[in-house]
Amino acid sequence: MKLLTFKQQGSEYLGALTDTGVFNLSVAAPQDIAFSSMQHFIEAGQPALDHASAMLASSSASIPSDQVEWLAPLPLPAQVRDCLGFEEHLKNSYKSAIKLSAMAADDPSKAERELQESGRFTVPEVWYQQPLYYKANRFSVAQSGKDVMWPAYSDVMDFELELACIIGKKGKDISKANAEDHIFGYTIYNDFSARDTQMQESGGPLGPAKSKDFDDSIILGPVIVTKDELDDPYNLRMQARVNGETWCDNNSSTIYWKFSDMIAHISKSETLYPGEVIGSGTVGFGCGLEHLRFLNDGDVVELEIEKIGVISNKVTRR
């Protein structure tokens, strides 16, 4: 099932995307709180999914998908965590960081060699020991199609192509073997990033803050695809385009830390709740930093993941 949150005539609804359009689940079950929002639907678990499937099977009523206002499928997640799951992205980013740092030197080639030899820009051993993540701002979630305002304190804007899972079942100390049982579904995650601010913050020990936390910096969508619809989330083509030009064409199969690893690690002595979002981290070559190319005012970023869809946003200084 492909689920969305949409607005029509000033009201928000839960819907299912079908071959003919959008089926309004909220209107079809007006007395059932489980269908009043995506969060309530996720919390209701398998009975709600079964009920929704039955309604879809018995009715063909739908609204053309271009006649509704699409919102982020989960407009206000219970929590957002973003992991570093792809080794290729991390290695590429360190290579780019060396080049960027060396550019300011009198002898860039010499500075680049010295930085490479210093070992400062290598994947830390801890990354291979456990999944690493930071907690993002859940109030920064926005939808595909919305213009993203460039943060006033930054001059270098970037995007990040990620797959995300949505937690569907509460749990603590979840084993890796049982972790998949706690996943409700999957969506696309664009982690807009102020790279110059990130370079400044990286000197501190607490991880990203203002480089990631600004209004509308997290794009989720266009739908949440329920777990049963994806035979293998680790074999999905992942593409990024800027103004129609392909910058990335990779696959989720290149992931090092899977969601089962992330869930098992995060849930140690900590309860995970329905409606939490966990980002995979950026797929290899899935951001401008890895290409040493960054966004300009007015650029349109399209991210596509096979079997989920496409999200598209323009970045603007105005």
N, C-alpha and C positions, 0 to 999 in steps of 0.2 A: 504494500500500500504506500502511495506517495501522499504525504499529509502536508497541508499548508495552513497558514493563518492569513486571512484576508479581510479587507474592509469593504463594505458596500453600504451606501447611504448612511454613512457616519457610524455604523456599528461594526464591531469585529466578530469574525466567525471562524470556526474550525472547519476545514474542508478537506476533501480527498480529490486528488487530480486523477481524472479518468481519460480515456481516449476521446471522449466527447466534450470534456470541459471540467468544471469544478462542481463537485457534489457538496452541498452545504449540509454538513453533519450536524451543526448546531440547530438548524431549523428542523431537520428531520427528527431530532430527539430533544425538543425544547424543555422537557421536564427533567432531563437527566444532566446533572452537573458535570458528569464526565465529559460531555460534549460541549461544554461552555468555553473551554480554552484548551490549547495544546498542553499546558501544564497539568490541568485536571485530567486530560485524556491519558497522558503518560502515567500519572499516579494511579489511575484506575486499572492499569495492567491488561492482562489477557482478556478478561470479560468485555472490556470496552472495545478491544480489537475485534473480537468475535462479533459483537453487536454491529460494529461499523461494517464488517464484511457482509453480514446478513442484509443490512440496509442497501448496500451497494448492489448486491445480487438481485434484490427485489424491485429496484427502481432505476430508471434510466434518466431521471430528471437531472439536469445540469445547467450551469451558467457558462457561457463562453469565457475562457480563461483571460481573454483580453478585456473583459468588461468588469473585472474586479481589481481592486488595489491590493497588490501583493505586499505583505509585510514579512519581516523575518519569521520563519516558521515557529520559532520559540522566542518571542520578543523580549522576554526577561528571564533568562535561565536562572536556575537555582544557584548555580556557580559556574565559573568558566576557568578551566585550567588549560594551559598550552604547553605541550611537551616538545622535546627535541628527539623525534623518532627516526630521522633520516641521516645516516652517516655522511652520505654524499653531499648533502646541503651544508653540513657543518664543515667538512673539509674544504669545500669551495669557498665558503664564507671566510675562513681563515686565510686562504690564499688571497682573496680580494682585500682583506684587512691589511695584509702585508703590503700590497701594491698601493693602497690608499695612503698608508702611513709613510711609505717611502717617497711618494710623489713630492712631499714638502721638503725633502732633503736636497742639499746642494748637488749630491751625486746619487740620484735615485737608484741606479743599478747596484752600487755599493751598499746603500742603505737596505735595499731589498735582500741582498745576500746576508747581511748581518742579522736582519730580523728573522730570516729563515733559520739561521744557525743558532739563534738565541733560544729557540724552543718555546717562546712565548705564544706563538700562534700555531699550536698543535692541539689536536683533540685531547682534552684532559682524561686521565685514566678513569676518573670517577664516572665519566659518560658511559664507559663500557661496563661499569659495575651496577648501574641502576638507571632507570629512566629519570631524566631531569625535567623539571617543569616550573612554571611560575603561575601565579593566580592573576588572571586578567580582570578588567573592569566589566562586570556583567551589565552595567548600565550603558555601556558603549556599543551595544549590539544594534545594528541597523540592517535594512533590507537591500536586496539587489534593486538597482534602479535609482537609488537615492544618491544625490551628489554629496561627496565627502569633502568637507571643508579642510583645507590645508592648515595644520596647527601654526599659529602665528609665530611661535618660537623656533620653527624649523625651516631650513632651506632645502633639505634632501628628503624627499618622500619616496617610499617604496611599498610594494605589496608582497604578500606571501601566500602561496597556493598550498592549502592544507585540506586534508580530510578530517572530519570530526565525528566522534560517536556521541550519542546521547544516552545517559544512564536511565534505565527504566525500572530498576528494582533496587531498593535500599539494601545496603550491605556493609559489613565491616570485616576486616581480616579475610578478604575474599581470596581464594586460591586462584592461581593462574588457570587451573583446569576448569574452574567454575565461572571465570570472569565473563565469558561470552554470554552467560545466562543473564547478566545484569545490563546488557546493552539493549536499548529500545530500537535504535536506528542510527542512520548516518546522514550527514549533510556536508556541504562545502563550507569552508572557513577561509575567509580572506583576512589576514592579519596585517592591516596597514601599519606602517612603521616609519617613524621619523629617524632616519639613520644617523644624522649628525648628532642628534640628542642621544641616541643609543651609544655612539662612540664615547661621548662624555660620561654617560652613566656606567659604562662597562668597567671603568676604573674603580668603581665602588663594589662592595661585596654583596649587595642586595638584589642585583638583577635589574631588569627593565622596569621603568616607571613611566615617566612622561614620554618616552620614546614609543610607548604602546598605548598609553591611556589618554586618549582625547576623544571627543564626541564622534560617534559613528566610525570608530576605528576597527570594529569587528563586524564583518559582514557574514551572515549565515543565510543559507538558502540554496536554491529557491524553495526546496521541499525537504522534509525529513523522510527518507526511504526506510521503511521498517526492516528490521533485521532479516525477516523471512524472505524478502525480495532480492537480497544480495547473496548469491551463492558463495561468493568469495570476495570480501572487501579488500583483499590483498592481491587483486589482479584487475585493477581498474585503471584505464588510461586517464592521465591527468594532464591538462593543457592550460597554458596561460597565454593570453594575447593582449597586446597593448596597441590600441588604435588599429586592430585587425592584424597586426604582425605577430606571428608566433614567437614567443620568447622561451617557452617550455613545452616539451612533449615527452612526458615521462610516465611512470607507472607506479602504482602503490605497492607493487611487489618488491620494490627496492627498500622498503621500510626495514629498519633494524630492530627497533622496539615496537612490538605490536600492542594493540589496545589491551590485550589480556595481560601483558607485562605491566603496562601503565596502571591498570585498574588494581592489580595485585599489589603493586608498590604503594600507590596512593592510599589504598584502604587499610594499610597497616595501622592498627590502633586508631583509625579514623573512619567515621561512617560516611558513605557516599549515599546521596539521595536522588530520587527520580527528578529528572530535569536538569541534571548537571551536564555540562558540555566539556569534553576532553578533546583538544586539538592534537593532531598527529605530529605537528611540526611541519616545516616546509619540505616538500619533496625536492630532490636534487634539481638544481637550475630553475626552481620555482619562484625566484625573486630577482629583482634587479641587481642587488648586491653581488650575486654570483656572476653576473654578466658585466659588472662595473657600468651599468646603465641605470639611470634613475628616472622618475616620473617628472613630467612637466605640467604646468598649469593647463587644465583642459583635457588631459589624457584620459582615455576610457580603458579601464582594465576589465577584461573578461576572463573568468576562471571557469573551466569546464571539467567535470569528472564524469566519466562514463557511468550510465545508469542512474545518475542523480540529476544532472542538468547543467545549467549555466547561470552564473551570477555576473552582473555587469554594473560597474560604478564609474562615474567620472570624478576625478579629483579637481578641485577648483580653489583658487585663492580668493574668489569673490562670492 
